[in-house]
């Protein structure tokens, strides 16, 4: 496999750069500048074209890769079961045919913007990108762990393609891996690395796994399931320092062990850190936009200036789930949200007002455990557990005042679809009837 996740034939790459440069030369001011060649950035451009938006679009990313899918980085790409090309969203021909300039490897450091929404973006390389309207789809960055040895070779994060390439380059020479963080990324990568024959230990600072995303019953299920599959998972555990390799004749720049706060020392040729993300609000702050755990937007994806749209992981938006409290806000990190929120922003940019209509849903594949989450369980007051041990199915339904609001479904796709559809239609799944795992949820759904 190529060392570049988005490698092309050199002639094609050169042609792409030439076409982009020529187009930028002819187009003094793009109709829309999308900063962030992410899932939400790509979807925004695609949705705008589907809605008949005719003005020139510039899609700008700070990575030297064509826009790609991130979920596979911790699973199929890491394990080598998918080719890098299959992760690419759209071909270079697509962008050219749809009057979209794809600009790679340009990091925007400053934006000068006028009251009408137009302005100029300045890159770290000194390039300027004039625009009529601006969209921020800049996502989030990995939260760093600041302890002794954090800068050693082999201490890694897994957020983007370059991170994945760095990890893959070190896997062959490593036998012991310590994963810090028991969230989705940590558990997905840990499961992949274990499948590749590595000795993997997962350290979680909190009292349970995936604490921000699932309830206690689901967290306990994953803890026991992963331990049964051979993962060494340690809760309520923190790293004190990363120790370098001090063997004779070796430079003390590569990680060799993780020392825990209780004094335990774990061998590690790779330390993978996954302790959450921080929304990339730097440009929004420089523009004077309202920021609070992301760029604050209204129901139509518009930021506080009334002209800029902010989409996806970086956006803090009104909770779209029906029945949410007035004024309740949320920032969602998921592929589904990136897509649906981009559609809302596309409507705004074409002069229409369409609110977020979808039900948030998420997924995470960890070894042979496929977790699907429908809805948001915030504020639940009752749970119903459905478990079929013989078939390896596990579902937790969450209720608030007798109304189903969410579900965690492991290897139970029919349960997931039933809950997702019920939430979308404003229907309910009675708790008493749902408790029987042999009952198909779609057969007991009630309401309009």
GIGIVEN-V449358 format. One record per pair of residues at least 6 apart in sequence whose C-alpha atoms are under 6 Angstrom apart, sorted by the first residue. I is the first residue (numbers start at 0). GAP is how many residues later the second one is. D is the distance in whole Angstrom. If there is no record, write none. Layout:
BEGIN
i=I gap=GAP d=D
i=I gap=GAP d=D
END
This chain:
BEGIN
i=4 gap=79 d=5
i=5 gap=59 d=6
i=19 gap=81 d=6
i=28 gap=101 d=5
i=28 gap=102 d=5
i=29 gap=26 d=5
i=29 gap=27 d=6
i=29 gap=101 d=5
i=30 gap=24 d=5
i=30 gap=25 d=5
i=30 gap=26 d=6
i=30 gap=100 d=6
i=30 gap=101 d=5
i=31 gap=25 d=5
i=31 gap=99 d=6
i=31 gap=100 d=6
i=31 gap=101 d=5
i=31 gap=102 d=6
i=32 gap=25 d=5
i=32 gap=98 d=6
i=32 gap=101 d=5
i=33 gap=25 d=5
i=33 gap=101 d=5
i=34 gap=25 d=5
i=34 gap=101 d=5
i=34 gap=102 d=6
i=35 gap=24 d=6
i=35 gap=25 d=5
i=35 gap=101 d=5
i=35 gap=102 d=4
i=36 gap=23 d=6
i=36 gap=24 d=5
i=36 gap=30 d=6
i=39 gap=272 d=6
i=39 gap=298 d=5
i=39 gap=299 d=6
i=39 gap=302 d=6
i=40 gap=96 d=5
i=42 gap=296 d=6
i=42 gap=299 d=6
i=43 gap=298 d=5
i=43 gap=302 d=6
i=47 gap=298 d=5
i=55 gap=43 d=6
i=56 gap=43 d=5
i=57 gap=42 d=6
i=57 gap=43 d=5
i=58 gap=43 d=5
i=59 gap=42 d=6
i=59 gap=43 d=5
i=60 gap=43 d=5
i=61 gap=43 d=4
i=61 gap=44 d=5
i=61 gap=45 d=5
i=62 gap=41 d=6
i=62 gap=42 d=5
i=63 gap=40 d=5
i=63 gap=41 d=4
i=67 gap=19 d=5
i=67 gap=20 d=4
i=67 gap=21 d=5
i=68 gap=18 d=5
i=73 gap=114 d=6
i=73 gap=115 d=5
i=74 gap=117 d=6
i=75 gap=6 d=6
i=105 gap=17 d=6
i=106 gap=16 d=5
i=106 gap=17 d=6
i=107 gap=14 d=6
i=107 gap=15 d=4
i=108 gap=14 d=5
i=108 gap=15 d=6
i=109 gap=11 d=6
i=109 gap=12 d=5
i=110 gap=9 d=6
i=110 gap=10 d=4
i=111 gap=7 d=5
i=111 gap=8 d=5
i=112 gap=6 d=4
i=116 gap=16 d=5
i=116 gap=190 d=5
i=117 gap=13 d=5
i=117 gap=14 d=4
i=117 gap=15 d=5
i=118 gap=11 d=6
i=118 gap=12 d=5
i=119 gap=9 d=5
i=119 gap=10 d=4
i=120 gap=7 d=6
i=120 gap=8 d=5
i=121 gap=6 d=5
i=133 gap=174 d=5
i=134 gap=173 d=6
i=134 gap=174 d=5
i=134 gap=175 d=6
i=135 gap=174 d=5
i=136 gap=173 d=6
i=136 gap=174 d=5
i=138 gap=141 d=6
i=138 gap=174 d=5
i=138 gap=175 d=5
i=139 gap=137 d=6
i=139 gap=138 d=5
i=139 gap=139 d=4
i=139 gap=140 d=5
i=140 gap=136 d=5
i=140 gap=137 d=5
i=141 gap=135 d=4
i=142 gap=133 d=6
i=142 gap=134 d=5
i=142 gap=135 d=6
i=146 gap=94 d=6
i=147 gap=93 d=5
i=148 gap=93 d=5
i=151 gap=101 d=5
i=151 gap=102 d=5
i=151 gap=103 d=6
i=152 gap=100 d=6
i=152 gap=101 d=4
i=152 gap=102 d=6
i=153 gap=101 d=6
i=153 gap=116 d=5
i=154 gap=116 d=5
i=155 gap=116 d=5
i=156 gap=115 d=6
i=156 gap=116 d=5
i=157 gap=6 d=6
i=173 gap=95 d=5
i=174 gap=23 d=5
i=175 gap=22 d=6
i=175 gap=23 d=5
i=175 gap=92 d=5
i=175 gap=93 d=6
i=176 gap=23 d=5
i=176 gap=91 d=5
i=176 gap=93 d=5
i=176 gap=94 d=6
i=177 gap=22 d=6
i=177 gap=23 d=5
i=177 gap=24 d=6
i=177 gap=90 d=6
i=177 gap=93 d=5
i=178 gap=23 d=5
i=178 gap=92 d=6
i=178 gap=93 d=5
i=178 gap=94 d=6
i=179 gap=22 d=6
i=179 gap=23 d=5
i=179 gap=93 d=5
i=179 gap=94 d=6
i=180 gap=22 d=6
i=180 gap=23 d=5
i=180 gap=93 d=5
i=180 gap=94 d=5
i=181 gap=22 d=5
i=181 gap=27 d=5
i=181 gap=28 d=6
i=182 gap=27 d=4
i=185 gap=88 d=5
i=187 gap=178 d=5
i=190 gap=175 d=6
i=190 gap=176 d=5
i=200 gap=31 d=5
i=200 gap=32 d=6
i=201 gap=31 d=5
i=202 gap=31 d=5
i=202 gap=34 d=6
i=203 gap=31 d=5
i=203 gap=32 d=6
i=203 gap=33 d=6
i=204 gap=31 d=5
i=204 gap=32 d=5
i=204 gap=33 d=6
i=205 gap=30 d=5
i=206 gap=28 d=6
i=206 gap=29 d=5
i=208 gap=10 d=5
i=237 gap=22 d=6
i=237 gap=23 d=6
i=238 gap=20 d=6
i=238 gap=21 d=4
i=238 gap=22 d=6
i=239 gap=19 d=6
i=239 gap=20 d=5
i=239 gap=21 d=5
i=240 gap=18 d=5
i=241 gap=15 d=6
i=241 gap=16 d=5
i=242 gap=12 d=6
i=242 gap=13 d=6
i=242 gap=14 d=5
i=243 gap=8 d=5
i=243 gap=10 d=5
i=243 gap=11 d=4
i=243 gap=12 d=5
i=244 gap=7 d=5
i=244 gap=9 d=6
i=244 gap=10 d=6
i=244 gap=11 d=5
i=245 gap=6 d=6
i=254 gap=14 d=6
i=255 gap=11 d=6
i=255 gap=12 d=5
i=255 gap=13 d=5
i=256 gap=9 d=5
i=256 gap=10 d=4
i=256 gap=11 d=5
i=257 gap=7 d=6
i=257 gap=8 d=5
i=258 gap=6 d=4
i=278 gap=15 d=6
i=278 gap=35 d=5
i=288 gap=15 d=6
i=289 gap=6 d=6
i=289 gap=14 d=6
i=293 gap=20 d=5
i=293 gap=21 d=5
i=293 gap=22 d=5
i=294 gap=20 d=5
i=294 gap=21 d=5
i=295 gap=7 d=6
i=295 gap=20 d=5
i=296 gap=6 d=4
i=296 gap=20 d=5
i=298 gap=56 d=6
i=299 gap=44 d=6
i=299 gap=55 d=6
i=300 gap=8 d=5
i=300 gap=9 d=6
i=300 gap=44 d=5
i=301 gap=6 d=6
i=301 gap=7 d=5
i=302 gap=6 d=6
i=310 gap=31 d=6
i=311 gap=26 d=4
i=312 gap=19 d=6
i=312 gap=20 d=5
i=315 gap=14 d=6
i=315 gap=15 d=5
i=316 gap=12 d=5
i=316 gap=13 d=6
i=317 gap=10 d=6
i=317 gap=11 d=4
i=318 gap=9 d=6
i=318 gap=10 d=5
i=318 gap=11 d=5
i=343 gap=10 d=6
i=358 gap=16 d=6
i=359 gap=15 d=5
i=360 gap=12 d=5
i=360 gap=13 d=5
i=360 gap=14 d=6
i=361 gap=10 d=6
i=361 gap=11 d=5
i=362 gap=8 d=5
i=362 gap=9 d=4
i=363 gap=7 d=5
i=369 gap=40 d=5
i=369 gap=41 d=5
i=370 gap=38 d=6
i=370 gap=39 d=4
i=371 gap=37 d=5
i=372 gap=34 d=6
i=372 gap=35 d=5
i=373 gap=32 d=5
i=373 gap=33 d=5
i=373 gap=46 d=5
i=374 gap=31 d=4
i=375 gap=30 d=5
i=376 gap=29 d=5
i=379 gap=18 d=6
i=379 gap=19 d=5
i=379 gap=20 d=5
i=380 gap=19 d=5
i=381 gap=16 d=6
i=381 gap=17 d=5
i=382 gap=14 d=5
i=382 gap=15 d=5
i=383 gap=12 d=6
i=383 gap=13 d=5
i=383 gap=51 d=6
i=384 gap=10 d=6
i=384 gap=11 d=5
i=385 gap=8 d=6
i=385 gap=9 d=5
i=385 gap=49 d=6
i=385 gap=51 d=5
i=386 gap=6 d=6
i=386 gap=7 d=5
i=392 gap=17 d=6
i=392 gap=18 d=5
i=392 gap=19 d=5
i=393 gap=15 d=6
i=393 gap=16 d=5
i=394 gap=13 d=6
i=394 gap=14 d=4
i=395 gap=11 d=5
i=395 gap=12 d=5
i=396 gap=10 d=4
i=397 gap=6 d=6
i=397 gap=7 d=6
i=397 gap=8 d=5
i=397 gap=9 d=6
i=398 gap=6 d=5
i=402 gap=25 d=6
i=403 gap=24 d=6
i=408 gap=7 d=6
i=417 gap=23 d=6
i=417 gap=24 d=5
i=426 gap=19 d=6
i=426 gap=20 d=5
i=426 gap=21 d=6
i=427 gap=17 d=6
i=427 gap=18 d=5
i=428 gap=16 d=5
END
